[in-house]
Amino acid sequence: METRRVVLRFPSNLIDEPITSQLIKNFDLEFNILRADITADSEGVLVLGLTGSRRKLTDGLAWARAQGVDVQPLSKDVARSDAKCTDCGACINVCPTGALTIDLETREVLFNANRCIACELCVPACPFGAMQVSF
């Protein structure tokens, strides 16, 4: 079993379509909703943790793309600007998943995008605007 964190962007014409339920039913995928912003007559954004066999994940996401859903790995939407980060560590205490940690030897803040759930708690915590989340 493999888990992928993905961002699904639904155009307004697909908001009422059962895309997520079809991923579960037809591709035997489990999902965890990490974040959702869906409004009728507008674009919808759904951040999911999807779990299943590698083949079924690949096939399911390819099917979603063929339906008109934009699919991206979550790591493309959450980023830390190394130029802005001063390694102050203000973001570490607010990160619920441990995606932001500090290297005890170098005192450098490290960002593990694979652990990030895009909760955005780090964004206001950073006094220098080093964390950016875009959906």
C-alpha positions in Angstrom: 0.0 0.0 0.0 1.1 3.5 -0.8 -0.1 6.9 0.3 0.0 10.0 -1.8 -1.0 13.5 -0.8 -2.6 15.3 -3.7 -4.4 18.5 -4.5 -7.4 18.1 -6.7 -8.8 21.2 -8.4 -12.3 20.9 -9.8 -13.5 23.3 -12.4 -17.0 24.6 -11.7 -18.6 22.2 -14.2 -17.4 19.2 -12.1 -18.4 20.4 -8.6 -21.6 18.3 -8.7 -19.9 15.2 -10.1 -19.1 12.2 -7.9 -15.4 12.2 -8.7 -14.1 11.4 -5.2 -16.7 8.6 -4.7 -15.7 7.1 -8.0 -12.1 7.0 -7.0 -13.1 5.1 -3.9 -15.5 2.7 -5.7 -13.8 2.1 -9.0 -10.1 2.2 -7.9 -10.4 0.8 -4.3 -8.7 3.8 -2.8 -9.0 5.1 0.8 -8.9 8.8 1.4 -8.4 11.3 4.2 -9.6 14.8 3.6 -6.8 17.2 4.7 -8.4 20.3 3.4 -11.4 21.3 1.3 -12.6 24.6 -0.3 -15.5 23.8 -2.5 -18.1 26.4 -3.4 -21.0 25.9 -5.8 -20.5 27.6 -9.2 -16.8 28.1 -8.5 -13.6 26.1 -8.6 -13.2 23.5 -5.9 -10.0 22.5 -4.2 -9.6 19.3 -2.3 -6.4 18.2 -0.5 -6.4 14.4 0.0 -4.3 11.7 1.4 -5.0 8.8 -0.9 -4.0 5.2 0.0 -4.1 2.2 -2.3 -1.9 0.0 -4.5 0.6 2.0 -6.6 -1.2 0.8 -9.8 -4.7 1.8 -8.5 -3.4 5.2 -7.4 -1.8 5.8 -10.8 -4.9 4.6 -12.6 -7.3 6.5 -10.4 -5.5 9.8 -10.7 -5.1 9.4 -14.4 -8.9 8.8 -14.6 -9.5 12.0 -12.5 -7.3 14.0 -14.9 -9.3 12.6 -17.9 -12.5 13.8 -16.3 -11.0 17.4 -16.2 -9.7 17.5 -12.6 -6.3 19.1 -12.2 -4.2 16.8 -10.0 -0.9 17.9 -8.3 1.2 16.5 -5.6 0.7 18.4 -2.4 4.4 19.3 -2.2 4.0 21.6 -5.2 1.6 23.8 -3.3 3.5 24.3 0.0 6.9 25.8 -0.1 9.5 27.4 2.1 11.6 30.3 0.8 15.2 29.6 1.8 16.0 33.2 0.9 13.4 34.6 3.4 13.9 32.0 6.2 16.3 33.1 9.0 16.0 29.8 10.9 14.4 31.5 13.8 12.2 28.4 14.5 8.9 30.3 15.1 7.1 27.9 12.8 8.3 24.7 14.5 6.0 24.9 17.5 2.8 25.4 15.5 3.4 22.6 13.0 1.1 19.7 14.1 2.7 17.1 11.9 6.4 17.7 12.4 6.9 18.8 8.8 9.0 21.7 10.2 11.9 20.7 12.5 15.2 22.1 13.5 18.6 20.4 13.0 20.1 20.4 16.4 23.7 20.5 15.1 23.3 23.3 12.5 20.3 25.1 14.0 18.7 25.1 10.6 15.0 24.8 10.1 14.2 21.8 7.9 10.9 21.4 5.9 9.7 17.9 5.0 7.0 18.4 2.4 5.9 14.8 2.6 4.7 15.3 6.2 2.9 18.6 5.5 -0.9 18.7 5.4 -1.2 22.3 4.3 -2.9 23.5 7.5 -1.2 26.9 7.0 -0.4 27.4 10.7 3.2 28.1 9.8 2.3 31.0 7.5 1.2 33.5 10.2 3.8 32.1 12.6 6.7 33.1 10.4 7.6 36.7 10.9 9.5 36.8 7.6 6.9 35.2 5.3 9.1 32.3 4.4 6.3 29.8 4.2 3.9 30.0 1.3 0.8 27.9 0.6 -0.9 28.3 -2.7 -4.0 26.4 -3.9 
